[in-house]
Amino acid sequence: MEKAIEKNPEILDQLFESPLIQQTVIHKIESYKGPLPHPDILKKYDEIDPSFSKIIFQHFEKEQNHRHSIDNKSIDGAIKSDKRAQWMAFILSFLIITTGVVATFCGYEIFGASAVGFNIAGLIAAYLKGRTNNKD
């Protein structure tokens, strides 16, 4: 093909005049990905009304602020829930240990020792489980 074009360069001109070749050469694909429209599209919006791109940016900013506030509320709720669970576990453990100690002094040594022992074993297991989950 190269030899044919070198011998007769007019073939190349004839190829470029073909509608199929012109369409293929002129056809341009452009891709853009993002939360805001492509800058060329924003220019076209501004041609319609100069305030459109400003409105689009304001809407984007409001949406982003809303998403951030939702994320912050979700994180704050999770922290409060964890603190509440820790306080409840502390109070429950304190009551079980207190009951076990009182039961031991009242003559129920097996019950008292079991209550205190199982409670301490549960606390150790919860602590170790929390440490392994934090490593992941």
C-alpha positions in Angstrom: 0.0 0.0 0.0 2.9 2.4 0.8 4.5 1.7 -2.6 1.2 2.4 -4.3 0.9 5.8 -2.5 4.5 6.6 -3.3 4.0 5.9 -7.0 0.7 7.8 -7.1 0.2 10.3 -4.3 -3.2 11.4 -5.8 -4.6 8.1 -4.3 -4.2 9.5 -0.9 -6.1 12.7 -1.8 -8.9 10.5 -3.3 -9.1 8.5 -0.1 -9.4 11.6 2.1 -12.2 12.9 -0.1 -14.2 9.8 0.5 -17.1 10.5 3.0 -16.4 7.4 5.0 -12.7 8.4 5.6 -13.7 12.0 6.4 -16.2 10.8 8.9 -13.7 8.5 10.5 -11.0 11.1 10.6 -13.3 13.9 11.9 -15.1 11.7 14.4 -13.9 12.5 17.9 -14.8 10.8 21.1 -14.4 12.6 24.3 -15.0 11.2 27.8 -15.3 13.1 31.1 -16.1 11.8 34.5 -16.7 13.8 37.6 -19.3 15.3 39.8 -19.5 18.5 37.8 -20.2 18.9 34.1 -17.3 19.2 31.7 -16.0 22.8 31.4 -17.1 23.0 27.8 -20.6 22.1 28.8 -20.5 24.7 31.5 -19.6 27.3 28.9 -22.6 26.3 26.9 -24.8 26.7 29.9 -23.3 30.2 30.4 -24.2 31.0 26.8 -27.9 30.3 27.7 -27.7 32.3 31.0 -24.5 33.6 32.6 -25.7 32.5 36.1 -26.2 28.8 35.2 -22.7 27.7 36.0 -22.8 29.5 39.3 -26.0 27.8 40.2 -24.6 24.4 39.3 -21.5 25.1 41.5 -23.7 26.2 44.4 -25.9 23.1 44.1 -22.8 20.9 44.1 -21.4 22.7 47.1 -24.7 22.4 49.0 -24.9 18.7 48.1 -21.3 18.1 49.3 -22.0 19.9 52.6 -25.1 17.9 53.1 -23.2 14.6 52.5 -20.5 15.7 55.0 -23.1 16.6 57.6 -24.8 13.2 57.2 -21.4 11.4 57.5 -20.6 13.5 60.7 -23.9 12.6 62.2 -23.4 9.0 61.5 -20.0 9.0 63.0 -21.2 10.9 66.1 -24.1 8.4 66.5 -21.7 5.5 66.3 -19.4 7.0 68.9 -22.3 7.7 71.3 -23.6 4.2 70.8 -20.2 2.7 71.6 -19.8 4.9 74.8 -23.3 3.9 76.0 -22.5 0.2 75.4 -19.2 0.6 77.4 -21.0 2.3 80.3 -23.7 -0.4 80.3 -21.1 -3.1 80.3 -19.2 -1.4 83.1 -22.3 -1.1 85.3 -23.4 -4.7 84.6 -19.9 -6.0 85.4 -19.7 -3.9 88.5 -23.1 -5.3 89.7 -22.2 -8.9 88.9 -18.8 -8.6 90.7 -20.5 -6.8 93.7 -23.2 -9.6 93.8 -20.5 -12.3 93.7 -18.5 -10.7 96.5 -21.6 -10.2 98.6 -22.7 -13.8 97.9 -19.3 -15.1 98.9 -19.4 -13.2 102.2 -22.9 -14.6 102.8 -21.8 -18.2 102.5 -22.4 -18.8 98.9 -18.8 -19.2 97.9 -19.3 -21.3 94.8 -22.0 -19.0 93.4 -19.9 -15.9 94.3 -16.7 -17.2 92.9 -18.4 -18.4 89.7 -20.1 -15.0 89.2 -16.8 -13.1 89.6 -14.8 -15.6 87.6 -17.2 -15.8 84.6 -17.5 -12.0 84.6 -13.7 -11.5 84.5 -13.4 -14.2 81.9 -16.0 -12.4 79.8 -14.3 -9.1 80.2 -10.9 -10.6 79.1 -12.6 -12.2 76.1 -14.2 -9.0 75.0 -10.9 -7.1 75.4 -9.0 -9.6 73.4 -11.7 -9.7 70.7 -11.6 -5.9 70.5 -7.8 -6.0 70.0 -8.0 -8.5 67.2 -10.7 -6.5 65.4 -8.6 -3.4 65.6 -5.7 -5.1 64.0 -7.8 -5.9 60.9 
